[in-house]
Amino acid sequence: MKNARHYIVIGLLLVTGFIAYGLPKVKYTSPDTLSKLTIPYRPAGWLSKDSSQTMDLRDLRYNFISKVFARTYINRYGEGLLFLILDAGNFHHPKICFGSSGAKVMDIPDKEFQVGERKITAHVLYSQKPGESQLLVYWICIDKKLTDWTGQKVSQLYYSMFNKQKVGFMVRLDIPCATPDRIENCLNLAQEFITSIYAELPQEQREYVFGK
């Protein structure tokens, strides 16, 4: 009986491998959810301008993106950040992408942010190169569920094997941060922005950005 089960498992693995790698694949496309999100232009205390047309998607830092939302926001004190939502079938780790562009990237402990009545955990990096130092705050949300890098890779394999579509976003805040001793201030700015955006984002769209 044990041998029979052993052969069944091997057979299933072989069939799965054939489906995943032996059959022709349809090019991955995602549902066009990103363009339907109504991200507020002027959440409380902020002004904004669209930045998507100024991004060079040939830049190695963005070479995994199929669609992008990018908007710069500035608060009443003149503090600014770039709000990005990246739609891609396979996300690349920002540390690798920024490192390949010549930046020195430092890991910062994950940070919890208050989102409505709950908290979400975001990943944090500090990127520094001549003339450009910034704090990167980001999280991954696939089909309205927050996930980590391992979960993202498992999800990628599953959807790829069965040619299923998903709504997968990397949500990221790029915050100018001149020196590492300003990191806490930048994290506070991130919380201020998240609070404002969440409050004015239509309720039915929040889960695509912040999970559920």
N, C-alpha and C positions, 0 to 999 in steps of 0.2 A: 504493500500500500504506500509506504514511504517513497519507494522508487518511482511509483506511478505519479505521485504528487510532484516529485522532483522533475520528471520529464515534462509534466504539464506546465510547470513554471518556466522551464527552459523554452518550451514551445511558445508560450505566450510572449516571452522576451524576444524571441526571434521574429515573431509576427509583428510585435510592436516596433522593433528595429527596422523591419522592412517597410512598414507604413511610414515611419519617420524619415527614413533615408533613401528608400528604394523607389518610392513613387514620386512622380513629378509634383512639385508644389506650386500652388497658386501664390503669387506675390502677396505678401502681407499688406493688408489695408485695415485701418481702424475706422470705427464709426466716427462720423464727423461731429463729435460732441463738443470739441474745443471751440469751434466757431460759434456755437449756440450759447456758450456761457456769457452771461451779461455781467461781466466784472465792472463794478461801479467806477466811473471816471473820477468822481470827487467824493470819496468816502469822507466821513466827518474828520475835518482837520487836515485834509490832504488835497493837493492838486496833482494832475498827471499829464503826461504826453505819451503817445504811442512810440515805441522804440523798435518794433519788429522789423521795420524797413531799414534800420541802421545796422542790423546784425549781419555779419558776413557768415552765412551758414557753411562756408568752405573752411572756416576756422576749425582746427582740430578739436576745440572744446565743444563744438556743436555738431560734429559729424555723424551723430547717431539720431538726429532729429528728423521726423517726417513732417510735423507741424509745430508751430511755436506761437505762443502768446507772449508778448513782451511789452511792458509798459513801465515807464519811470514815474515814481511818485515822490513828491516833496512835501514835507509838513510845514506848519506855520513858522518853524524855527529855521527853515532852510536846509534841514537834514533830508537826504534823499536815499532812495534805494531803487533797484531794478527788480520788478516782480515778473517772474518767468513761469510759464506752464509749458512743459515740453511733452509732446505726444510722440511716442516712438514704440516700435515693437521690441526693441532691446535697449535698455538703458546702460550707459557707460558710467563708471564711477567718476564723479567730478575730480577726484584727486588725481586720477590718471590723465584725464583730459587737460586739466590745468597744468599738471606737471609737464606734459608733453609740449606745452606752449612756452615753457621756460620759467614758470613760476615755482617758487618754493612753497610747498603746501604743508601746513601743520594741522594734525588732528586735534580737535577740541571735543571735550566730552559732550555727549548728546544732551539736548536741552528740552525740557518740558514746557509747552506753551498752553496757556488757557485758551480754549476755543469754546465759546458759549459756556455750557455747564460742565464740560469735561476737559480733559487734557490730552494733548497729542505729543508724541516724542519726535523731535526732529534731529537730523544729523547736522553737525557743524564742522566747518573747515575754515582755516585762515590761510589765504593765498597772498603771496607777496612777491613782487618783482619790481624793478626800477620804474617808478612813476605810477604804480598801480597796486595798491594793497586793499584787500576787501575780505569781508566775512561772508561765507556762503552758508546759508541755512536752507536745508532741503528735506523733503520726504517723498516717498513713492506711494501712490494710491492707484490700485488696480481694481476695476469694477467696484468702486466705492469702498474698498477695504485697504487700510494702511498695511504696508508690508515692508520687510527688510530686504537686504540684498539676496539672501538665500531664498526667501519666498519669491522674490522677483524672478530668479533664475528658474525655479521650479515651475512657476506660472508660464514663463516664456516657453519652456519645453512642452508643457501641456498644450498650450494654444497652438504652437507650431506643429505638433504631431497631428492634431485633428483639424487644422486649418480653421480654427475658431477665432472670432473677433473678440476683442476686449477693449474697454476704455481704460487705458493705462497712462497715467500722468506722473511726471516728476515735477513737483512744485518747488520753486526755489526763489529765495531772496538773496540778491547780491548787494551787499551793503558796504559802501566805501568805509574803510577802517584804517586810518593812517598808521597806527602802531598797535601792538598786541595789548597794551594797557587800556585801550579803548574798547576791547571786546565786550565787556559787560554793558557798556553804554549802547553798543550796537545791538546786543541781544534785547535790551529794553526797547529799542526802536522797532525791532522785529515784532515784539509782543504788541506794541502800540498799533502797528500796521495790521497785524493779523486780527486784532480785536475790531478795528474799523471795517476791514473788508468783510469779515464774517457777518457782522451786524447788518450789512447792506446787501450782501449777496442773496438772491432769491432762495428761499428755503429749499426748494426742490433741487437746486444746483449745488448746495453746500457739500453734499456727500461726495460729489465727484472730486472736490478739491481737498476736503478735510477728512474724508472717510466717514464711517458711521459706527 
